[in-house]
Amino acid sequence: MQRVVCVDVNHSYDGVRDAVRDLRLEIRAGEVLALIGPNGAGKSTTLRILATLQKPDRGTVLWDGRDAWDDRYAIRQKIGFLGDGTALYPGMTAAGYLTFFAECYGQDDKAAKGRVDELLQVFDLASKANARISDMSKGMRQRLAIARTLVHRPELLLLDEPADGLDPLARRQLREVLRQVAAEGVGIVISSHILRELDGFCDAVAVIQQGKLEVHGPVDEVINRYEVGRRLHEVQVTRGLARAIEILRKHEGLIEALLPLHKGEPQPDPEKDERGLLRVRIHGSEERAAHLLKELVLADVEVISLAKVRSDLEDVYSSLGRDKVS
Ligand SMILES: Nc1ncnc2c1ncn2[C@@H]1O[C@H](COP(=O)(O)OP(=O)(O)OP(=O)(O)O)[C@@H](O)[C@H]1O
């Protein structure tokens, strides 16, 4: 697979409300696409349509230019899918479960054993190979479910909220595994309503709200388009904190937060403390930021730096929320 494209995909379950509307998405080989949206936004529906488990009412999914629905039986062999209610058979062992799926995909005993051992290692489950699924923790079961999606070396991996139930270490491990899988040329779509999980890990992002795609593109491009990166700045003050606040307050809505200069230090009190970190949103040109810095320095405020904060997807998301409200 080189490219999977959704072309104007629409779907409604009840004929009244659109679960997804005019969806245009593109997934490329080796790319991790984050599908982000609140509950009920249409993420699972999108993934099910991409997996050819749901026929869209209108529009098509093209798999290297060919209609995926028409070719669905062949295409399903190339897809790894983790749905939101993936069944695990509690009486099976971890190794038995993976072997069962490897055999379903037609692997002979030797190939199946090799692949199962490899996946148990990768997902840190080797010591649980012979444990019954019913005796495994939620996180282990989730790792096993994800391992199952890779048994047949898919070309497109579709994961619906895969980090659900994983602790922070397991989440990091999952990100590392998925980056390796992507590096082998697999296209990955991963849905979540928790943005922090996906920031800094995916190549492209699609934000979906009420069935409609709000943003789609490479992460950096999306962040730049929303200009959130350019707006948020941090001013590190070592002397003259109260004066700095007074000056910045003259510019309405500028100050977002006052924080300690270093993590772990107490919250500064501008009446007593000289040092602090101010988070400010500077709209407009770079010259405006330079001008503010000059104003601070001329007022004898000692500033270590006034610098842009690299924005993350969280900012894009909340900026979208603001756009919608206003
Ligand atoms: N099987 C179904 N029958 C009827 N309506 C459905 C069905 N599945 C989803 N919907 C509706 O379609 C809309 C989109 O749901 P979907 O599950 O795709 O969203 P989601 O973004 O995955 O949400 P969540 O994060 O809560 O899983 C919702 O309004 C939901 O109620």
The ligand as an ORCA input file, in Angstrom:
! r2SCAN-3c Opt
* xyz 0 1
  N     -23.673      1.315     15.762
  C     -24.194      2.536     15.869
  N     -25.521      2.736     15.770
  C     -26.057      3.981     15.857
  N     -25.334      5.102     16.048
  C     -24.000      4.954     16.168
  C     -23.356      3.685     16.091
  N     -22.024      3.852     16.234
  C     -21.845      5.186     16.397
  N     -23.015      5.846     16.358
  C     -23.196      7.308     16.459
  O     -22.359      7.931     15.483
  C     -21.713      9.087     16.010
  C     -20.202      8.904     15.895
  O     -19.815      7.834     16.773
  P     -18.358      7.200     16.798
  O     -18.415      5.996     17.681
  O     -17.872      7.040     15.422
  O     -17.547      8.377     17.509
  P     -16.146      8.340     18.291
  O     -15.457      9.626     17.939
  O     -15.426      7.093     18.026
  O     -16.604      8.384     19.800
  P     -15.920      7.700     21.118
  O     -14.639      8.453     21.382
  O     -16.965      7.968     22.164
  O     -15.719      6.258     20.817
  C     -22.199      9.229     17.435
  O     -23.258     10.157     17.431
  C     -22.704      7.842     17.800
  O     -23.753      7.920     18.723
*
